[in-house]
Amino acid sequence: MYAIGVNIIYVVDASFAFMYIPGMDEPNSERIITPMSKSLVAAIDDFRFAQRVPSRAEAIRQLIEAGLKALANS
Protein backbone atom coordinates (compact mmCIF):
# COMPACT_ATOMS: atom_id res chain seq x y z
CA MET A 1 0.00 0.00 0.00
CA TYR A 2 1.24 3.49 -0.81
CA ALA A 3 0.11 6.65 0.93
CA ILE A 4 1.23 9.81 -0.80
CA GLY A 5 1.68 13.10 1.05
CA VAL A 6 3.20 16.30 -0.28
CA ASN A 7 6.60 15.19 -1.68
CA ILE A 8 6.71 12.22 0.71
CA ILE A 9 5.73 8.65 -0.09
CA TYR A 10 4.92 6.28 2.75
CA VAL A 11 5.33 2.63 1.84
CA VAL A 12 3.60 0.12 4.10
CA ASP A 13 3.72 -3.64 3.75
CA ALA A 14 3.06 -6.49 6.17
CA SER A 15 6.81 -6.94 6.65
CA PHE A 16 8.09 -3.36 6.63
CA ALA A 17 7.23 0.32 6.59
CA PHE A 18 9.40 3.24 5.59
CA MET A 19 9.20 6.84 4.45
CA TYR A 20 10.78 7.89 1.15
CA ILE A 21 11.76 11.54 0.85
CA PRO A 22 12.83 12.65 -2.64
CA GLY A 23 16.42 13.86 -2.66
CA MET A 24 17.39 11.68 0.30
CA ASP A 25 18.20 8.59 -1.75
CA GLU A 26 21.96 9.07 -1.89
CA PRO A 27 23.72 6.02 -0.48
CA ASN A 28 25.64 7.99 2.14
CA SER A 29 22.92 10.35 3.41
CA GLU A 30 23.70 11.60 6.91
CA ARG A 31 21.76 13.23 9.71
CA ILE A 32 23.20 16.48 11.01
CA ILE A 33 22.13 17.93 14.33
CA THR A 34 22.93 21.58 14.90
CA PRO A 35 21.68 24.07 17.48
CA MET A 36 19.92 27.15 16.12
CA SER A 37 18.59 30.33 17.67
CA LYS A 38 14.84 30.63 18.10
CA SER A 39 14.78 33.51 15.61
CA LEU A 40 16.51 31.40 12.94
CA VAL A 41 14.09 28.51 13.52
CA ALA A 42 11.19 30.99 13.26
CA ALA A 43 12.57 32.28 9.94
CA ILE A 44 12.91 28.70 8.64
CA ASP A 45 9.34 27.92 9.71
CA ASP A 46 8.09 31.12 8.03
CA PHE A 47 9.79 30.01 4.80
CA ARG A 48 8.38 26.51 5.21
CA PHE A 49 4.78 27.62 5.60
CA ALA A 50 5.00 30.31 2.89
CA GLN A 51 6.37 27.77 0.41
CA ARG A 52 4.13 24.92 1.65
CA VAL A 53 7.14 22.70 2.34
CA PRO A 54 5.99 19.51 4.11
CA SER A 55 8.64 19.43 6.84
CA ARG A 56 11.14 21.63 8.62
CA ALA A 57 13.96 19.29 7.53
CA GLU A 58 13.00 19.67 3.87
CA ALA A 59 12.79 23.46 4.27
CA ILE A 60 16.31 23.49 5.73
CA ARG A 61 17.58 21.34 2.83
CA GLN A 62 15.99 23.67 0.29
CA LEU A 63 17.42 26.77 1.97
CA ILE A 64 20.92 25.25 2.14
CA GLU A 65 20.78 24.20 -1.52
CA ALA A 66 19.60 27.69 -2.55
CA GLY A 67 22.37 29.31 -0.52
CA LEU A 68 25.05 27.04 -1.99
CA LYS A 69 23.75 27.68 -5.52
CA ALA A 70 23.76 31.45 -4.89
CA LEU A 71 27.37 31.30 -3.64
CA ALA A 72 28.44 29.27 -6.66
CA ASN A 73 26.86 31.80 -9.03
CA SER A 74 28.43 34.87 -7.39
C-alpha positions in Angstrom: 0.0 0.0 0.0 1.2 3.5 -0.8 0.1 6.7 0.9 1.2 9.8 -0.8 1.7 13.1 1.1 3.2 16.3 -0.3 6.6 15.2 -1.7 6.7 12.2 0.7 5.7 8.7 -0.1 4.9 6.3 2.8 5.3 2.6 1.8 3.6 0.1 4.1 3.7 -3.6 3.7 3.1 -6.5 6.2 6.8 -6.9 6.7 8.1 -3.4 6.6 7.2 0.3 6.6 9.4 3.2 5.6 9.2 6.8 4.4 10.8 7.9 1.1 11.8 11.5 0.8 12.8 12.6 -2.6 16.4 13.9 -2.7 17.4 11.7 0.3 18.2 8.6 -1.8 22.0 9.1 -1.9 23.7 6.0 -0.5 25.6 8.0 2.1 22.9 10.3 3.4 23.7 11.6 6.9 21.8 13.2 9.7 23.2 16.5 11.0 22.1 17.9 14.3 22.9 21.6 14.9 21.7 24.1 17.5 19.9 27.2 16.1 18.6 30.3 17.7 14.8 30.6 18.1 14.8 33.5 15.6 16.5 31.4 12.9 14.1 28.5 13.5 11.2 31.0 13.3 12.6 32.3 9.9 12.9 28.7 8.6 9.3 27.9 9.7 8.1 31.1 8.0 9.8 30.0 4.8 8.4 26.5 5.2 4.8 27.6 5.6 5.0 30.3 2.9 6.4 27.8 0.4 4.1 24.9 1.6 7.1 22.7 2.3 6.0 19.5 4.1 8.6 19.4 6.8 11.1 21.6 8.6 14.0 19.3 7.5 13.0 19.7 3.9 12.8 23.5 4.3 16.3 23.5 5.7 17.6 21.3 2.8 16.0 23.7 0.3 17.4 26.8 2.0 20.9 25.3 2.1 20.8 24.2 -1.5 19.6 27.7 -2.5 22.4 29.3 -0.5 25.1 27.0 -2.0 23.7 27.7 -5.5 23.8 31.4 -4.9 27.4 31.3 -3.6 28.4 29.3 -6.7 26.9 31.8 -9.0 28.4 34.9 -7.4 
